[in-house]
Amino acid sequence: MKWKEPLSIHHLTLTNRIVMPPMATRSASHGYIDDEICKYYQKRAEKGYLGLIITEHMYIDKQGKADPNQISISRNCDIAGLRQLTKGIHREGSTRVFAQINHAGSMADPIVTRQQAVGPSPVLHPRQKQSQVPPRELSVEEIQVLVAEYAAAAGRAKAAGYDGVEIHAAHGYLLNQFYSPLTNHRNDAYGCDTLEKRIHFHLQVIHAIRMVVGTAYPLAIRFGGCDYQPGGSTINEAVEAAKLFVTAGVDLIDVSGGMNFFIRPDHTEPGYFRDMSSAIRHNVSVPVLLTGGVQTVEEAEDLLVTGSADMIGVGRAIFKDPGWPERELGK
């Protein structure tokens, strides 16, 4: 069966192609990993049935914190707890683990951060209420600080024993806001008039991370390539952006949603982003991961066999049931 075949992400080999994608538990007091979070992941890693676990998004800077109990990777003191988590997963078997690093941008909660939210432009997110305060536009100098903070966070992930790191550039968060024409109205080097400018921030982050973690360390990007709404980003743009990410040093494209977060309007079928993942997969030389609506290993197998992706993420089913990996993959 296709899902059982090993897969290489750069120099890292996974034992199979089934992935637990990042899903927020919102259970970290003051941003710190605790025993309960470690147990949550260890339970799902039991016996090494999964090929890969990508842990939930962690904030790189308090300004970009999405919710009160989000995990932090913004401080050197976070490394010890993260190391406890990775050691626990690795003890369970062959399952590998990536860290997902993120800045929420205009989706940060000012009540939590005690700062005004920031973004590419002073434009409300499409999913925000008109009564909310628009974000403050980031200056070029502030963007450069954030580039360095993404890189520092990746370095902490490596130091904590993660097998790789994933840049969160989907679900309407900061990097996705720069990519989407719905939220990027700038007229500078990060502006909206060309695709290259809209992903300039992404490319700088990729290069900066590579300088910190080296060329051999696996680097993924979760990419909200299509907004699926008028005036938003398109699949054709997603393909071109993905090619540029790979050229810059990305080893895995993790396809997901954009300004509609992790859903696709009017679609609930298994692999509902398959139109985008398939288009990207046929134009890049690295593996493509597809998540969305998959409940069974048979559904995952069908998506792999039909060429929709190289890896399949199973999210809510594993989130709700820690026994899913053994029941479905241990048949």
C-alpha positions in Angstrom: 0.0 0.0 0.0 1.2 3.5 -0.9 0.8 5.0 2.6 3.2 2.4 4.0 6.0 3.4 1.7 8.9 5.3 3.3 9.4 8.9 2.3 12.4 11.2 2.5 12.2 14.8 3.4 15.7 16.0 2.5 18.0 13.8 4.6 15.2 12.6 6.9 13.4 9.3 6.1 9.9 8.7 7.5 8.6 5.2 7.9 5.3 6.0 6.3 3.3 8.8 4.8 0.6 9.4 7.4 1.0 12.7 9.4 -0.6 14.2 12.4 -0.8 17.9 11.4 -0.5 20.8 13.8 -3.7 21.5 15.8 -3.8 23.9 18.7 -4.5 22.4 22.2 -4.5 25.9 23.8 -3.3 24.4 27.0 0.1 26.0 27.7 0.1 28.2 30.8 2.3 31.3 30.2 3.5 29.6 27.0 5.3 26.7 28.7 5.1 23.0 27.8 3.8 20.9 30.8 3.4 17.2 31.4 -0.1 17.1 30.1 0.9 18.5 26.7 3.7 15.9 26.5 1.3 13.1 27.4 -1.1 14.3 24.7 1.5 14.0 22.0 3.1 10.8 23.4 -0.3 9.1 23.4 -0.7 9.8 19.7 2.9 8.7 18.9 2.5 5.4 20.7 4.3 2.5 19.0 5.5 4.7 16.1 2.4 4.1 13.9 2.5 7.7 12.5 5.3 8.7 10.1 5.3 12.3 11.3 3.8 14.6 14.0 3.9 18.4 13.4 3.2 20.0 16.8 0.8 22.9 17.2 1.8 26.5 16.2 4.1 28.2 18.6 4.5 32.0 18.8 7.9 33.5 17.9 7.1 36.8 19.5 4.5 37.8 22.2 3.2 40.4 19.7 2.1 37.5 17.5 0.4 35.4 20.2 -2.9 34.0 18.9 -4.5 32.9 22.1 -3.8 33.0 25.9 -2.5 29.4 26.2 -0.5 29.1 23.0 2.9 27.4 23.3 5.9 29.8 23.1 9.1 29.2 21.2 10.1 32.9 21.6 12.4 32.4 24.5 15.5 30.4 25.2 13.9 29.2 28.4 11.3 27.4 26.3 13.8 24.9 25.0 13.8 22.7 28.1 10.1 22.0 27.9 10.2 21.5 24.1 13.1 19.0 24.6 10.9 17.1 27.1 8.2 16.9 24.4 10.5 15.7 21.6 12.2 13.1 23.8 8.8 11.7 24.8 7.7 11.3 21.2 11.0 9.8 20.1 10.8 7.2 23.0 7.6 5.9 21.5 9.2 4.6 18.3 10.0 5.7 14.8 7.6 8.7 14.6 9.5 11.9 13.7 8.4 15.4 14.9 8.5 18.9 13.4 7.9 22.2 15.2 5.6 24.7 13.6 6.5 28.4 14.2 4.2 31.3 13.8 3.3 34.9 14.2 -0.4 35.6 14.1 -0.2 39.2 12.7 -3.6 40.9 12.7 -5.1 37.7 14.2 -3.2 38.2 17.4 -5.4 39.0 20.4 -4.6 42.5 21.8 -6.2 41.5 25.1 -3.6 38.8 25.4 -0.6 40.6 24.0 -1.5 44.0 25.4 -0.3 45.5 22.1 -2.0 46.6 19.0 -2.0 43.9 16.4 0.2 44.3 13.3 0.0 43.3 9.7 1.2 44.1 6.2 -1.4 46.9 5.9 -4.0 48.6 8.2 -6.7 46.4 6.8 -9.0 44.1 8.7 -8.7 40.4 8.2 -11.7 39.1 6.0 -12.9 37.0 9.0 -12.8 39.9 11.5 -15.7 42.1 12.4 -15.9 45.6 11.1 -16.1 46.8 14.7 -12.6 45.6 15.4 -9.5 47.8 15.3 -7.4 47.4 12.1 -3.8 46.3 12.6 -0.9 48.7 12.5 1.2 48.4 9.4 4.6 46.9 10.0 7.6 49.0 9.0 10.4 47.5 6.9 12.7 47.6 10.0 10.1 45.7 12.0 9.8 43.1 9.3 13.6 42.5 9.5 13.3 42.0 13.3 10.6 39.4 12.7 12.7 37.6 10.1 15.4 37.3 12.8 12.9 36.0 15.3 11.6 33.3 12.9 15.2 32.2 12.5 15.9 32.2 16.2 12.8 30.2 16.9 13.9 27.6 14.3 17.2 27.4 16.1 15.4 26.7 19.3 13.4 24.0 17.7 16.6 22.3 16.5 18.2 22.7 19.9 15.1 21.1 21.5 15.5 17.9 19.4 12.9 18.5 16.7 13.6 16.6 13.5 12.6 19.6 11.4 10.8 22.9 11.5 7.7 24.2 9.7 7.0 27.8 8.9 3.3 28.6 9.3 2.2 30.7 6.3 -1.4 29.7 6.2 -4.8 30.1 7.9 -4.8 33.9 7.7 -1.8 34.5 10.0 1.0 37.0 9.4 2.9 35.5 6.4 -0.4 34.5 4.8 -1.5 38.1 5.2 1.5 39.3 3.2 0.8 36.8 0.5 -3.0 37.5 0.2 -4.1 40.5 -1.9 -7.1 40.7 0.5 -4.8 42.0 3.3 -1.6 43.2 1.6 -2.1 46.7 0.2 1.5 47.8 0.5 3.4 49.6 -2.2 7.0 48.8 -1.2 9.3 45.8 -1.6 6.7 43.7 0.3 3.8 45.1 -1.7 0.8 43.6 -3.5 1.6 44.5 -7.1 3.7 41.3 -7.8 3.7 37.8 -6.4 7.5 38.1 -5.8 6.9 41.1 -3.5 4.0 39.3 -1.7 6.3 36.4 -0.7 9.4 38.5 -0.2 8.9 38.2 3.6 8.6 34.4 3.3 11.8 34.1 1.2 13.7 36.2 3.7 12.5 34.0 6.5 13.5 30.8 4.7 17.0 32.2 4.0 17.4 33.4 7.6 16.4 30.0 9.0 18.8 28.2 6.7 21.6 30.4 8.0 20.8 29.3 11.5 19.9 25.6 11.1 22.2 24.7 8.2 21.4 23.2 4.8 20.8 19.6 6.0 18.0 20.3 8.5 14.5 19.6 7.2 12.5 22.8 6.5 8.8 22.8 5.7 6.3 25.5 5.0 2.5 25.3 5.6 1.2 27.3 2.8 -2.3 28.8 2.5 -1.9 29.1 -1.3 -5.5 29.9 -2.3 -8.1 32.1 -0.6 -11.0 30.6 -2.6 -12.7 33.9 -2.7 -13.0 36.9 -5.1 -9.9 39.1 -5.1 -7.9 36.6 -3.2 -4.9 34.4 -4.0 -5.2 31.7 -6.6 -4.0 28.2 -7.3 -1.8 29.4 -10.2 -0.1 31.8 -7.8 0.3 29.1 -5.3 2.1 26.9 -7.8 4.5 29.7 -8.7 5.1 30.7 -5.0 5.8 27.0 -4.1 8.5 26.8 -6.8 10.2 29.9 -5.4 10.0 28.4 -1.9 11.7 25.2 -3.0 14.4 27.2 -4.8 15.0 29.2 -1.6 15.5 26.0 0.4 12.2 24.5 1.5 12.0 20.7 1.7 8.3 20.1 2.1 5.2 22.0 1.0 2.3 21.5 3.5 -0.8 22.6 1.6 -3.7 24.2 3.5 -6.2 27.1 3.5 -5.7 30.8 3.4 -8.1 33.5 4.5 -10.8 30.8 5.1 -8.4 29.2 7.6 -8.3 25.4 7.4 -11.6 25.0 5.5 -12.6 25.3 1.9 -16.1 26.8 1.4 -18.7 24.3 0.3 -16.3 21.4 0.4 -16.0 18.7 3.1 -14.9 15.7 1.0 -11.6 13.9 1.9 -8.7 16.0 0.7 -10.7 19.1 -0.1 -7.5 21.0 -1.0 -6.5 18.3 -3.5 -6.9 20.7 -6.5 -4.2 22.9 -5.1 -2.0 20.1 -3.7 -2.1 18.2 -7.0 -1.2 21.3 -9.0 1.7 22.1 -6.7 2.9 18.5 -6.6 3.3 18.4 -10.3 5.5 21.5 -10.4 7.9 21.0 -7.5 10.7 18.5 -6.7 9.9 18.1 -3.0 7.1 16.2 -1.2 3.7 17.7 -0.8 1.5 17.2 2.3 -2.3 17.4 2.0 -4.7 17.7 5.0 -8.4 18.2 5.2 -11.4 15.9 5.8 -9.5 12.6 5.9 -11.0 10.2 8.4 -9.7 6.8 7.4 -6.5 5.2 6.1 -8.5 4.1 3.0 -9.3 7.7 2.2 -5.6 8.6 2.7 -4.5 5.7 0.4 -6.9 6.9 -2.3 -5.4 10.4 -2.3 -1.9 9.1 -2.5 -2.6 6.6 -5.3 -4.4 9.3 -7.4 -1.4 11.6 -7.1 -3.0 14.3 -5.0 -0.1 14.4 -2.6 2.9 12.5 -1.3 1.8 12.6 2.4 -1.6 12.8 4.0 -2.5 14.6 7.2 -5.2 13.3 9.4 -6.2 16.1 11.8 -9.5 16.1 13.7 -9.8 12.3 13.7 -6.5 12.0 15.6 -7.2 15.1 17.7 -10.4 13.5 19.0 -9.2 9.9 19.2 -5.6 9.1 20.3 -6.2 5.5 19.4 -6.7 6.3 15.7 -3.1 5.6 14.6 -3.1 2.1 16.1 -6.7 1.2 15.0 -6.2 2.5 11.4 -2.5 1.9 10.8 -2.1 -1.2 12.8 -4.6 -3.3 10.9 
